[in-house]
Amino acid sequence: MLEQDIQEILFTEEQLKTRVQEIAQEIQRDYEGKEIMLISVLRGSFIFMADLCRAIDLPCTLDFMSVSSYGSGTTSSGQVQITKDLSEDITGRHIIVVEDILDSGNTLSYLLKILEHRHPASIRLCTLLDKPDRRVKPVKVHYSGFTIPDAFVVGYGLDYAEKYRNLPYIGIVKPEVYGG
């Protein structure tokens, strides 16, 4: 049923699995002998972080934040709001912020500044998808899954109006679905 709204599949379930394994190996090399904390930016990154966490063979803790700048639209409003903060103190910890997509950079720029003020030992950004054509604010990405064109994508945790998160692949939504 949801598939009828997809114009094109960008990344298959198998491609996603392979790339997550590769990112996990990069993280393991960079953090060998250390404990890391993965911070999922809810809700879009929860599937990606679950798969990434299972693929990392290091001591690893998890926490979650919810930050909003979209509402129910398809573009960032530019107004960032923390709707759920971390449960754990990150002082002195090696933090990897796990995000589904880096788009304008507004949300992640804001979030990374807030987290840096909490004095982690290190902070890096891991994003499944990078959409550089939409970047408004510069954000340094340490681990990136795929660079994508300026298209509206869903699946593998990403949504449109809270739907399509459960698709096992990442696809481009037909413009008539969201009025684009």
N, CA, C and O of each residue as an XYZ file, in Angstrom:
720
protein
N       0.815     -1.200      0.000
C       0.000      0.000      0.000
C       0.860      1.267      0.000
O       0.630      2.168     -0.806
N       1.845      1.341      0.895
C       2.713      2.516      0.949
C       3.576      2.642     -0.305
O       3.926      3.746     -0.721
N       3.914      1.495     -0.904
C       4.790      1.476     -2.077
C       4.225      2.280     -3.247
O       4.981      2.795     -4.070
N       2.910      2.387     -3.323
C       2.295      3.109     -4.442
C       2.642      4.598     -4.423
O       2.520      5.273     -5.445
N       3.073      5.116     -3.270
C       3.436      6.531     -3.147
C       4.910      6.795     -3.438
O       5.351      7.943     -3.395
N       5.673      5.749     -3.732
C       7.111      5.881     -3.952
C       7.414      5.999     -5.439
O       7.026      5.150     -6.242
N       8.107      7.057     -5.781
C       8.482      7.321     -7.176
C       9.661      6.452     -7.593
O       9.705      5.932     -8.708
N      10.626      6.302     -6.666
C      11.863      5.585     -6.994
C      12.525      5.117     -5.704
O      12.517      5.835     -4.704
N      13.094      3.925     -5.723
C      13.872      3.447     -4.584
C      15.310      3.910     -4.769
O      15.953      3.584     -5.767
N      15.812      4.674     -3.796
C      17.196      5.148     -3.850
C      18.173      4.112     -3.309
O      19.214      3.852     -3.912
N      17.823      3.516     -2.147
C      18.709      2.541     -1.508
C      17.879      1.365     -1.018
O      16.914      1.529     -0.272
N      18.277      0.175     -1.456
C      17.569     -1.036     -1.075
C      17.913     -1.432      0.353
O      18.852     -0.906      0.950
N      17.153     -2.351      0.880
C      17.409     -2.883      2.215
C      18.836     -3.438      2.305
O      19.523     -3.221      3.303
N      19.279     -4.147      1.274
C      20.624     -4.726      1.264
C      21.702     -3.646      1.209
O      22.716     -3.760      1.898
N      21.507     -2.609      0.411
C      22.467     -1.504      0.345
C      22.582     -0.811      1.702
O      23.682     -0.454      2.125
N      21.466     -0.623      2.377
C      21.470      0.006      3.698
C      22.242     -0.858      4.690
O      23.070     -0.351      5.446
N      21.978     -2.140      4.687
C      22.648     -3.059      5.605
C      24.165     -3.035      5.388
O      24.933     -2.977      6.349
N      24.581     -3.079      4.148
C      26.012     -3.057      3.823
C      26.662     -1.764      4.293
O      27.737     -1.789      4.892
N      26.021     -0.643      4.025
C      26.611      0.652      4.396
C      26.655      0.831      5.908
O      27.620      1.392      6.427
N      25.636      0.368      6.626
C      25.650      0.449      8.090
C      26.830     -0.357      8.643
O      27.502      0.094      9.570
N      27.083     -1.529      8.091
C      28.228     -2.349      8.528
C      29.545     -1.603      8.295
O      30.437     -1.634      9.143
N      29.663     -0.941      7.156
C      30.889     -0.188      6.838
C      31.089      0.973      7.817
O      32.204      1.207      8.282
N      30.023      1.692      8.127
C      30.112      2.802      9.087
C      30.510      2.269     10.458
O      31.347      2.867     11.134
N      29.922      1.156     10.874
C      30.257      0.552     12.170
C      31.745      0.207     12.234
O      32.384      0.409     13.267
N      32.291     -0.306     11.150
C      33.722     -0.630     11.124
C      34.581      0.619     11.249
O      35.609      0.597     11.926
N      34.171      1.713     10.603
C      34.898      2.982     10.724
C      34.887      3.457     12.176
O      35.917      3.874     12.705
N      33.736      3.394     12.808
C      33.606      3.820     14.208
C      34.472      2.948     15.106
O      35.144      3.463     15.999
N      34.469      1.651     14.888
C      35.293      0.736     15.694
C      36.773      1.076     15.574
O      37.493      1.064     16.572
N      37.231      1.379     14.367
C      38.642      1.758     14.173
C      38.959      3.052     14.934
O      39.989      3.155     15.600
N      38.063      4.031     14.825
C      38.311      5.338     15.435
C      38.239      5.311     16.963
O      38.894      6.115     17.626
N      37.462      4.406     17.516
C      37.230      4.380     18.962
C      37.732      3.105     19.627
O      37.266      2.747     20.710
N      38.663      2.427     19.001
C      39.195      1.185     19.565
C      39.682      1.417     20.999
O      40.446      2.345     21.266
N      39.230      0.567     21.904
C      39.629      0.667     23.305
C      38.848      1.683     24.118
O      39.151      1.901     25.291
N      37.850      2.303     23.515
C      37.059      3.319     24.215
C      35.600      2.903     24.281
O      35.134      2.065     23.508
N      34.893      3.509     25.225
C      33.444      3.350     25.292
C      32.803      4.545     24.622
O      33.228      5.683     24.820
N      31.789      4.286     23.836
C      31.104      5.368     23.137
C      29.650      5.461     23.593
O      29.085      4.518     24.147
N      29.076      6.611     23.344
C      27.654      6.823     23.592
C      27.031      7.292     22.281
O      27.423      8.316     21.722
N      26.062      6.532     21.805
C      25.311      6.925     20.625
C      24.077      7.691     21.073
O      23.345      7.253     21.961
N      23.857      8.837     20.449
C      22.684      9.645     20.747
C      21.833      9.712     19.485
O      22.230     10.300     18.480
N      20.676      9.110     19.557
C      19.745      9.118     18.434
C      18.911     10.386     18.483
O      18.375     10.761     19.525
N      18.814     11.035     17.334
C      17.926     12.171     17.207
C      16.597     11.604     16.688
O      16.458     11.248     15.518
N      15.633     11.537     17.607
C      14.342     10.909     17.295
C      13.515     11.800     16.376
O      13.721     13.014     16.358
N      12.624     11.254     15.646
C      12.333      9.856     15.539
C      13.002      9.226     14.338
O      13.126      8.004     14.266
N      13.429     10.037     13.404
C      13.903      9.508     12.131
C      15.076      8.566     12.188
O      15.195      7.696     11.326
N      15.948      8.701     13.166
C      17.173      7.895     13.176
C      17.069      6.610     13.989
O      18.058      5.885     14.091
N      15.920      6.299     14.566
C      15.858      5.164     15.487
C      16.162      3.830     14.814
O      16.814      2.985     15.426
N      15.723      3.612     13.600
C      16.016      2.342     12.920
C      17.491      2.280     12.554
O      18.144      1.260     12.773
N      18.013      3.354     12.003
C      19.431      3.423     11.652
C      20.293      3.192     12.890
O      21.242      2.408     12.837
N      19.983      3.859     14.007
C      20.804      3.688     15.208
C      20.706      2.270     15.752
O      21.709      1.725     16.213
N      19.539      1.666     15.711
C      19.401      0.285     16.193
C      20.296     -0.650     15.388
O      20.992     -1.486     15.965
N      20.288     -0.522     14.080
C      21.136     -1.373     13.235
C      22.610     -1.050     13.442
O      23.440     -1.956     13.507
N      22.942      0.239     13.548
C      24.330      0.648     13.758
C      24.854      0.134     15.088
O      25.966     -0.390     15.155
N      24.077      0.276     16.129
C      24.470     -0.178     17.466
C      24.774     -1.675     17.469
O      25.766     -2.111     18.054
N      23.924     -2.451     16.818
C      24.132     -3.904     16.764
C      25.375     -4.275     15.964
O      25.942     -5.348     16.170
N      25.804     -3.406     15.058
C      26.959     -3.695     14.210
C      28.279     -3.254     14.840
O      29.343     -3.634     14.353
N      28.234     -2.467     15.902
C      29.450     -1.967     16.556
C      29.867     -2.931     17.655
O      29.068     -3.283     18.523
N      31.118     -3.352     17.610
C      31.648     -4.276     18.614
C      32.556     -3.510     19.580
O      33.762     -3.746     19.647
N      31.949     -2.598     20.315
C      32.626     -1.798     21.342
C      31.639     -1.607     22.496
O      30.429     -1.733     22.303
N      32.149     -1.305     23.692
C      31.214     -0.908     24.752
C      30.455      0.347     24.290
O      31.053      1.324     23.841
N      29.154      0.289     24.412
C      28.336      1.332     23.818
C      27.094      1.559     24.666
O      26.399      0.613     25.034
N      26.825      2.811     24.970
C      25.568      3.158     25.629
C      24.741      3.999     24.660
O      25.249      4.512     23.663
N      23.464      4.125     24.979
C      22.538      4.830     24.094
C      21.762      5.874     24.866
O      21.487      5.717     26.056
N      21.416      6.934     24.175
C      20.476      7.905     24.712
C      19.732      8.509     23.535
O      20.082      8.281     22.377
N      18.711      9.275     23.845
C      17.830      9.789     22.808
C      17.481     11.245     23.067
O      17.309     11.670     24.209
N      17.382     11.999     21.974
C      16.900     13.372     22.013
C      15.840     13.504     20.940
O      15.852     12.789     19.938
N      14.940     14.414     21.163
C      13.977     14.738     20.126
C      14.064     16.238     19.894
O      13.923     17.042     20.816
N      14.297     16.584     18.662
C      14.463     17.974     18.273
C      13.568     18.204     17.062
O      13.544     17.384     16.144
N      12.848     19.289     17.051
C      11.925     19.542     15.959
C      12.240     20.851     15.257
O      12.491     21.879     15.887
N      12.220     20.782     13.920
C      12.279     22.017     13.132
C      11.430     21.889     11.879
O      11.458     22.765     11.014
N      10.675     20.799     11.779
C       9.883     20.554     10.572
C       8.386     20.698     10.766
O       7.700     21.187      9.869
N       7.854     20.280     11.923
C       6.405     20.203     12.056
C       5.913     19.101     11.140
O       6.509     18.024     11.111
N       4.859     19.331     10.401
C       4.356     18.298      9.492
C       4.694     18.627      8.043
O       4.167     17.992      7.129
N       5.559     19.603      7.820
C       5.911     19.990      6.457
C       7.074     19.193      5.896
O       7.514     18.207      6.486
N       7.564     19.638      4.741
C       8.650     18.941      4.063
C       9.940     19.742      4.069
O      10.962     19.253      3.589
N       9.923     20.954      4.598
C      11.133     21.764      4.701
C      11.261     22.296      6.119
O      10.271     22.483      6.825
N      12.504     22.534      6.517
C      12.766     23.013      7.868
C      12.203     24.416      8.062
O      12.298     25.270      7.181
N      11.621     24.631      9.225
C      11.077     25.950      9.543
C      12.174     26.904      9.987
O      11.985     28.121      9.998
N      13.342     26.335     10.360
C      14.436     27.154     10.871
C      14.341     27.389     12.370
O      15.319     27.819     12.981
N      13.200     27.121     12.975
C      13.010     27.250     14.412
C      13.245     25.883     15.051
O      12.505     24.936     14.785
N      14.271     25.781     15.890
C      14.646     24.504     16.489
C      14.166     24.449     17.929
O      14.326     25.407     18.685
N      13.582     23.330     18.298
C      13.067     23.160     19.652
C      13.426     21.755     20.139
O      13.176     20.770     19.444
N      14.024     21.663     21.357
C      14.280     20.364     21.969
C      12.991     19.924     22.638
O      12.488     20.596     23.538
N      12.458     18.792     22.194
C      11.213     18.293     22.756
C      11.444     17.135     23.724
O      10.560     16.805     24.514
N      12.637     16.511     23.668
C      13.051     15.504     24.646
C      14.552     15.607     24.786
O      15.282     15.463     23.805
N      15.017     15.853     25.994
C      16.453     15.996     26.242
C      17.049     14.655     26.665
O      16.327     13.689     26.912
N      18.360     14.616     26.742
C      19.074     13.405     27.145
C      18.726     13.011     28.574
O      18.380     13.856     29.399
N      18.823     11.717     28.851
C      18.617     11.203     30.203
C      19.931     11.104     30.960
O      19.940     11.111     32.191
N      21.047     11.012     30.235
C      22.365     10.805     30.825
C      23.220     12.066     30.724
O      23.036     12.894     29.832
N      24.154     12.187     31.659
C      25.165     13.243     31.610
C      26.225     12.826     30.590
O      26.675     11.680     30.610
N      26.627     13.729     29.706
C      27.610     13.374     28.684
C      29.011     13.928     28.986
O      29.917     13.780     28.165
N      29.197     14.549     30.126
C      30.497     15.106     30.487
C      31.570     14.027     30.422
O      31.440     12.968     31.036
N      32.636     14.310     29.666
C      33.768     13.395     29.587
C      33.541     12.142     28.755
O      34.383     11.244     28.759
N      32.441     12.062     28.054
C      32.119     10.858     27.271
C      32.365     11.090     25.788
O      32.337     12.222     25.305
N      32.606     10.002     25.081
C      32.778     10.047     23.633
C      31.402      9.874     22.986
O      30.805      8.798     23.029
N      30.919     10.960     22.389
C      29.559     11.039     21.879
C      29.560     10.929     20.357
O      30.373     11.550     19.673
N      28.637     10.130     19.848
C      28.363     10.118     18.411
C      26.878     10.408     18.253
O      26.029      9.614     18.656
N      26.581     11.554     17.664
C      25.193     11.925     17.388
C      24.790     11.211     16.098
O      25.439     11.361     15.063
N      23.716     10.436     16.177
C      23.251      9.638     15.046
C      21.973     10.273     14.503
O      20.960     10.369     15.195
N      22.051     10.698     13.257
C      20.930     11.405     12.626
C      20.534     10.686     11.341
O      21.355     10.023     10.707
N      19.268     10.826     10.967
C      18.801     10.188      9.740
C      19.242     10.955      8.500
O      19.709     10.359      7.530
N      19.093     12.281      8.530
C      19.401     13.074      7.341
C      19.918     14.449      7.736
O      19.377     15.099      8.631
N      20.963     14.878      7.059
C      21.494     16.227      7.216
C      21.033     17.012      6.004
O      21.439     16.743      4.873
N      20.181     17.985      6.263
C      19.530     18.746      5.212
C      20.057     20.179      5.260
O      21.159     20.440      4.778
N      19.299     21.105      5.827
C      19.711     22.514      5.885
C      20.896     22.728      6.823
O      21.688     23.651      6.634
N      21.012     21.874      7.831
C      22.046     22.043      8.843
C      21.583     22.859     10.032
O      22.287     22.920     11.040
N      20.419     23.490      9.947
C      19.920     24.326     11.047
C      19.781     23.529     12.341
O      20.295     23.933     13.384
N      19.092     22.410     12.270
C      18.820     21.616     13.468
C      20.109     21.064     14.056
O      20.352     21.202     15.255
N      20.935     20.440     13.225
C      22.153     19.819     13.747
C      23.169     20.840     14.225
O      23.872     20.587     15.203
N      23.265     21.966     13.575
C      24.169     23.021     14.034
C      23.793     23.454     15.448
O      24.652     23.577     16.321
N      22.519     23.679     15.655
C      21.996     24.073     16.965
C      22.241     22.977     18.001
O      22.740     23.247     19.094
N      21.891     21.754     17.653
C      22.019     20.631     18.577
C      23.476     20.385     18.964
O      23.770     20.178     20.142
N      24.386     20.404     18.004
C      25.798     20.151     18.302
C      26.382     21.227     19.217
O      27.202     20.917     20.082
N      25.977     22.473     19.044
C      26.433     23.551     19.936
C      25.975     23.302     21.372
O      26.743     23.462     22.320
N      24.715     22.910     21.512
C      24.199     22.616     22.854
C      24.981     21.476     23.499
O      25.360     21.561     24.667
N      25.219     20.419     22.746
C      25.933     19.253     23.291
C      27.388     19.583     23.611
O      27.919     19.093     24.608
N      28.035     20.393     22.799
C      29.424     20.794     23.069
C      29.535     21.544     24.393
O      30.541     21.415     25.091
N      28.528     22.315     24.744
C      28.535     23.058     26.012
C      28.369     22.142     27.224
O      28.502     22.591     28.362
N      28.083     20.879     26.990
C      27.947     19.904     28.075
C      29.246     19.134     28.315
O      29.268     18.195     29.111
N      30.309     19.514     27.648
C      31.682     19.044     27.867
C      31.911     17.547     27.668
O      32.449     16.885     28.555
N      31.513     17.006     26.518
C      31.882     15.619     26.241
C      33.381     15.536     25.937
O      34.002     16.541     25.591
N      33.959     14.339     26.066
C      35.378     14.151     25.712
C      35.555     14.382     24.213
O      36.548     14.970     23.783
N      34.598     13.921     23.431
C      34.603     14.150     21.988
C      33.168     14.068     21.495
O      32.301     13.464     22.127
N      32.946     14.689     20.354
C      31.614     14.641     19.753
C      31.782     14.550     18.244
O      32.499     15.340     17.630
N      31.108     13.577     17.666
C      31.135     13.384     16.222
C      29.710     13.198     15.728
O      28.803     12.849     16.484
N      29.546     13.439     14.446
C      28.239     13.313     13.818
C      28.249     12.168     12.820
O      29.144     12.053     11.982
N      27.238     11.331     12.930
C      27.011     10.233     11.996
C      25.634     10.427     11.400
O      24.635     10.410     12.119
N      25.572     10.611     10.090
C      24.288     10.775      9.435
C      24.138      9.734      8.340
O      25.072      9.472      7.582
N      22.969      9.152      8.265
C      22.729      8.163      7.226
C      22.717      8.822      5.855
O      23.326      8.319      4.911
N      22.020      9.950      5.750
C      21.877     10.642      4.470
C      22.372     12.070      4.582
O      22.129     12.751      5.578
N      23.072     12.515      3.546
C      23.563     13.889      3.484
C      23.013     14.512      2.212
O      23.194     13.988      1.113
N      22.337     15.643      2.384
C      21.727     16.357      1.263
C      22.400     17.738      1.161
O      21.815     18.739      1.574
N      23.627     17.795      0.612
C      24.401     19.048      0.631
C      23.785     20.199     -0.161
O      24.063     21.361      0.135
N      22.959     19.904     -1.155
C      22.351     20.973     -1.952
C      21.420     21.864     -1.141
O      21.114     22.979     -1.563
N      20.968     21.392      0.012
C      20.038     22.156      0.847
C      20.726     22.866      2.018
O      20.063     23.555      2.793
N      22.049     22.707      2.155
C      22.763     23.209      3.320
C      22.717     24.729      3.405
O      23.029     25.439      2.450
N      22.313     25.208      4.592
C      22.288     26.626      4.906
C      23.379     26.942      5.919
O      24.027     27.986      5.841
N      23.580     26.020      6.885
C      24.610     26.183      7.908
C      25.630     25.067      7.764
O      25.258     23.913      7.551
N      26.918     25.396      7.878
C      27.937     24.346      7.759
C      27.923     23.414      8.974
O      27.856     23.866     10.117
N      27.986     22.131      8.710
C      28.026     21.116      9.755
C      29.044     20.069      9.334
O      28.986     19.554      8.217
N      29.983     19.750     10.234
C      31.003     18.751      9.920
C      30.427     17.355     10.162
O      29.941     17.046     11.251
N      30.493     16.521      9.123
C      30.017     15.144      9.198
C      31.244     14.232      9.291
O      32.154     14.318      8.466
N      31.257     13.367     10.293
C      32.370     12.435     10.472
C      32.095     11.088      9.824
O      33.002     10.446      9.296
N      30.837     10.666      9.869
C      30.433      9.396      9.273
C      29.157      9.642      8.478
O      28.163     10.130      9.017
N      29.193      9.301      7.198
C      28.037      9.545      6.342
C      27.731      8.297      5.533
O      28.629      7.658      4.983
N      26.456      7.964      5.469
C      26.046      6.796      4.714
C      26.025      7.050      3.223
O      26.739      6.400      2.460
N      25.206      7.995      2.816
C      25.009      8.275      1.395
C      24.766      9.758      1.190
O      24.146     10.413      2.028
N      25.256     10.292      0.071
C      24.903     11.639     -0.365
C      23.732     11.489     -1.316
O      23.748     10.653     -2.219
N      22.716     12.313     -1.098
C      21.506     12.194     -1.916
C      21.173     13.518     -2.597
O      21.616     14.581     -2.165
N      20.388     13.436     -3.666
C      19.945     14.661     -4.345
C      18.880     15.376     -3.519
O      18.400     14.854     -2.513
N      18.523     16.565     -3.956
C      17.483     17.343     -3.283
C      16.114     16.788     -3.663
O      15.413     17.331     -4.517
N      15.760     15.693     -3.004
C      14.466     15.047     -3.216
C      13.890     14.711     -1.849
O      14.632     14.603     -0.872
N      12.582     14.546     -1.774
C      11.950     14.214     -0.500
C      11.918     12.704     -0.346
O      11.261     12.002     -1.115
N      12.642     12.205      0.669
C      12.815     10.761      0.846
C      12.153     10.263      2.122
O      12.016     10.991      3.105
N      11.747      8.999      2.075
C      11.122      8.341      3.219
C      11.625      6.899      3.296
O      12.268      6.387      2.380
N      11.307      6.273      4.417
C      11.648      4.871      4.631
C      12.819      4.730      5.577
O      13.571      5.680      5.793
N      12.975      3.529      6.148
C      14.074      3.225      7.056
C      14.144      4.262      8.190
O      15.224      4.693      8.593
N      12.972      4.644      8.685
C      12.874      5.596      9.791
C      12.461      6.992      9.380
O      11.895      7.728     10.188
N      12.730      7.372      8.147
C      12.354      8.708      7.674
C      10.880      8.723      7.304
O      10.342      7.732      6.810
N      10.229      9.864      7.548
C       8.788      9.924      7.361
C       8.339     11.114      6.539
O       9.097     12.046      6.272
N       7.094     11.045      6.156
C       6.336     12.203      5.718
C       5.042     12.156      6.517
O       4.283     11.194      6.405
N       4.780     13.182      7.323
C       3.589     13.265      8.174
C       3.437     11.995      9.013
O       2.336     11.466      9.164
N       4.563     11.515      9.557
C       4.630     10.340     10.442
C       4.333      9.010      9.755
O       4.148      8.001     10.435
N       4.284      8.985      8.445
C       4.052      7.743      7.707
C       5.318      7.359      6.940
O       6.206      8.187      6.737
N       5.388      6.111      6.520
C       6.446      5.544      5.675
C       7.709      5.153      6.436
O       8.633      4.615      5.825
N       7.788      5.400      7.740
C       8.990      5.042      8.501
C       9.310      3.552      8.402
O      10.475      3.158      8.452
N       8.276      2.728      8.262
C       8.437      1.289      8.306
C       8.853      0.663      6.977
O       9.015     -0.556      6.910
N       9.027      1.439      5.936
C       9.533      0.875      4.685
C      10.969      0.396      4.908
O      11.746      1.096      5.558
N      11.343     -0.774      4.387
C      12.685     -1.312      4.634
C      13.765     -0.704      3.737
O      14.937     -1.060      3.859
N      13.396      0.183      2.864
C      14.314      0.840      1.936
C      14.109      2.343      2.043
O      13.222      2.807      2.758
N      14.938      3.104      1.325
C      14.753      4.558      1.253
C      14.332      4.896     -0.166
O      14.991      4.530     -1.139
N      13.212      5.607     -0.255
C      12.683      5.957     -1.566
C      12.273      7.414     -1.641
O      12.084      8.090     -0.629
N      12.142      7.871     -2.873
C      11.678      9.229     -3.138
C      10.152      9.193     -3.227
O       9.582      8.368     -3.940
N       9.504     10.089     -2.501
C       8.046     10.179     -2.507
C       7.587     10.903     -3.775
O       8.195     11.886     -4.198
N       6.523     10.406     -4.362
C       5.943     11.082     -5.516
C       5.485     12.481     -5.093
O       4.841     12.622     -4.053
N       5.803     13.519     -5.878
C       5.439     14.895     -5.495
C       3.948     15.087     -5.237
O       3.582     15.898     -4.386
N       3.089     14.376     -5.934
C       1.652     14.557     -5.724
C       1.204     14.095     -4.336
O       0.129     14.479     -3.875
N       2.011     13.282     -3.673
C       1.674     12.802     -2.336
C       1.763     13.934     -1.313
O       0.923     14.038     -0.418
N       2.789     14.782     -1.450
C       2.998     15.862     -0.480
C       2.746     17.242     -1.052
O       3.025     18.247     -0.399
N       2.222     17.298     -2.258
C       1.881     18.589     -2.857
C       3.076     19.341     -3.376
O       3.039     20.566     -3.490
N       4.151     18.619     -3.698
C       5.390     19.263     -4.169
C       5.427     19.520     -5.652
O       6.412     20.054     -6.162
